[in-house]
Amino acid sequence: MNRLSSSQRALLQPCIPALLSSRTSLFARLFLAALKRVAVGHLVLLRPDGEETIYGDPHEAPGARLMLLDWRACEAILRAGDIGFAEAYRAGWVDTPDLGAVLRVALDNEAALSGAIHGAWLSRRWYQLRHLLRRNTRGGSRRNIHAHYDLGNPFYALWLDETWSYSAAHFDGDSDRPLAEAQEAKYAHICDVLRLKPGMHVLEIGCGWGGFALHAARRGVNVYGITISAAQLAKAQARIAQAGCTDRVKLELRDYRDLEGTYDAIVSIEMFEAVGEAYWPTFFDQISRRLRPGGQAVVQSITIDDARFNAYRSSSDFIREYIFPGGMLPSPERFAQAAGRSGFSSRKVLDFGRDYAETLRRWREQFEAQMGAILALGFDDAFIRMWRLYLCYCEVGFDAGRTDVMQFLLARRN
């Protein structure tokens, strides 16, 4: 295994433990001590002083290599867990040839490395407060959505497939299926579950770049879609016009709380995660008011395991801090409870978390392949590193079953 080069060691020589501040030296020792608890797989650590240490069984998978380039990363990680790791990775204090492998080793050793993964108690409370301050009021929702979806359509065009779908594709056991075909299969499943027929009127809450609207319109269905992302709306409307579907599709910039009218069915694909727990009752009440008698809704949402929900909601994490501010995943049980309070029975009609992992792998591969074009758009190295971590982080989470994605069918209780 390669050690740091002599030039790298010379560059980092001022950071050797003997010359560190007492605070940094303390966190460095605590971090190295924590790694001794690696019990599943192994981690090869290359330290700033050029030393290489293997933690765990070198013959046991999974294995990963982490280059600790600055001792300050130790404090960042122990203080804020995955958020601290993200900050250290963004700053270039840590690096690795295989980010996914490092994340898999961390997840497989979660109990032993709890402090390094979840951070200190005080930091968890601090980040929980920051998350709570990003409430999804009308103004807050616009700010939160703008932070992610209005990065620019040229950016997303580089790595999304031709359906412009930014949600889990449905491979249905065929990992060789083209991504665009798997995205259309997801839309087809929703249409089939709702038994959509030509002439029906469907409301889509969170229409994105128009993928579902186009699919449904080609089946003769009338779609009214809303979004609060101006960039998404502009591209979606252009796609609808280019496809000649303006007679069946109308898209608007509108908050779901301001909806009017009634519809035969309602669809919402991975928008629920941006609603925020405080507004779950408002969301389901709106669905109830907008459904015609006998109508049903399909809500596709990323979910977190029921057993992990309380710990998850009591803090924040890398995704909510840097990627989706204001975001909040439901657990399946909490989703059903919230829907039930608005008079709905909720039935899971599809769970396909492993398909999301495959979707993310495809996005990440295309993201890396388009690196030159992404940099040409003006995004810097810190942005690239955070997005690389985001795509890997989510991929590993879905592969490990820590998160899932589900389609729920909502029907009013008799």
Rosetta blueprint (number, residue, H / E / L):
1 M L
2 N L
3 R L
4 L L
5 S L
6 S H
7 S H
8 Q H
9 R H
10 A H
11 L H
12 L H
13 Q H
14 P H
15 C H
16 I L
17 P H
18 A H
19 L H
20 L L
21 S L
22 S H
23 R H
24 T H
25 S H
26 L H
27 F H
28 A H
29 R H
30 L H
31 F H
32 L H
33 A H
34 A H
35 L H
36 K L
37 R L
38 V L
39 A L
40 V L
41 G L
42 H E
43 L E
44 V E
45 L E
46 L E
47 R L
48 P L
49 D L
50 G L
51 E L
52 E E
53 T E
54 I E
55 Y E
56 G E
57 D L
58 P L
59 H L
60 E L
61 A L
62 P L
63 G E
64 A E
65 R E
66 L E
67 M E
68 L E
69 L L
70 D L
71 W L
72 R H
73 A H
74 C H
75 E H
76 A H
77 I H
78 L H
79 R H
80 A H
81 G H
82 D H
83 I H
84 G H
85 F H
86 A H
87 E H
88 A H
89 Y H
90 R H
91 A H
92 G L
93 W L
94 V E
95 D E
96 T L
97 P L
98 D L
99 L H
100 G H
101 A H
102 V H
103 L H
104 R H
105 V H
106 A H
107 L H
108 D H
109 N L
110 E L
111 A L
112 A L
113 L L
114 S H
115 G H
116 A H
117 I H
118 H H
119 G L
120 A L
121 W H
122 L H
123 S H
124 R H
125 R H
126 W H
127 Y H
128 Q H
129 L H
130 R H
131 H H
132 L H
133 L L
134 R L
135 R L
136 N L
137 T L
138 R H
139 G H
140 G H
141 S H
142 R H
143 R H
144 N H
145 I H
146 H H
147 A H
148 H H
149 Y H
150 D L
151 L L
152 G L
153 N H
154 P H
155 F H
156 Y H
157 A H
158 L L
159 W L
160 L L
161 D L
162 E L
163 T L
164 W L
165 S L
166 Y L
167 S L
168 A L
169 A L
170 H L
171 F L
172 D L
173 G L
174 D L
175 S L
176 D L
177 R L
178 P L
179 L H
180 A H
181 E H
182 A H
183 Q H
184 E H
185 A H
186 K H
187 Y H
188 A H
189 H H
190 I H
191 C H
192 D H
193 V H
194 L H
195 R L
196 L L
197 K L
198 P L
199 G L
200 M L
201 H E
202 V E
203 L E
204 E E
205 I E
206 G L
207 C L
208 G L
209 W L
210 G L
211 G H
212 F H
213 A H
214 L H
215 H H
216 A H
217 A H
218 R H
219 R L
220 G L
221 V L
222 N E
223 V E
224 Y E
225 G E
226 I E
227 T E
228 I L
229 S L
230 A H
231 A H
232 Q H
233 L H
234 A H
235 K H
236 A H
237 Q H
238 A H
239 R H
240 I H
241 A H
242 Q H
243 A L
244 G L
245 C L
246 T L
247 D L
248 R L
249 V E
250 K E
251 L E
252 E E
253 L E
254 R L
255 D L
256 Y H
257 R H
258 D H
259 L L
260 E L
261 G L
262 T L
263 Y E
264 D E
265 A E
266 I E
267 V E
268 S E
269 I E
270 E L
271 M L
272 F H
273 E H
274 A H
275 V L
276 G L
277 E H
278 A H
279 Y H
280 W H
281 P H
282 T H
283 F H
284 F H
285 D H
286 Q H
287 I H
288 S H
289 R H
290 R H
291 L E
292 R E
293 P E
294 G E
295 G E
296 Q E
297 A E
298 V E
299 V E
300 Q E
301 S E
302 I E
303 T E
304 I E
305 D L
306 D H
307 A H
308 R H
309 F H
310 N H
311 A H
312 Y H
313 R H
314 S L
315 S L
316 S L
317 D L
318 F H
319 I H
320 R H
321 E H
322 Y H
323 I H
324 F L
325 P L
326 G L
327 G L
328 M L
329 L L
330 P L
331 S L
332 P H
333 E H
334 R H
335 F H
336 A H
337 Q H
338 A H
339 A H
340 G H
341 R H
342 S L
343 G L
344 F E
345 S E
346 S E
347 R E
348 K E
349 V E
350 L E
351 D E
352 F L
353 G H
354 R H
355 D H
356 Y H
357 A H
358 E H
359 T H
360 L H
361 R H
362 R H
363 W H
364 R H
365 E H
366 Q H
367 F H
368 E H
369 A H
370 Q L
371 M H
372 G H
373 A H
374 I H
375 L H
376 A H
377 L L
378 G L
379 F L
380 D L
381 D H
382 A H
383 F H
384 I H
385 R H
386 M H
387 W H
388 R H
389 L H
390 Y H
391 L H
392 C H
393 Y H
394 C H
395 E H
396 V H
397 G H
398 F H
399 D H
400 A L
401 G L
402 R L
403 T E
404 D E
405 V E
406 M E
407 Q E
408 F E
409 L E
410 L E
411 A E
412 R E
413 R L
414 N L
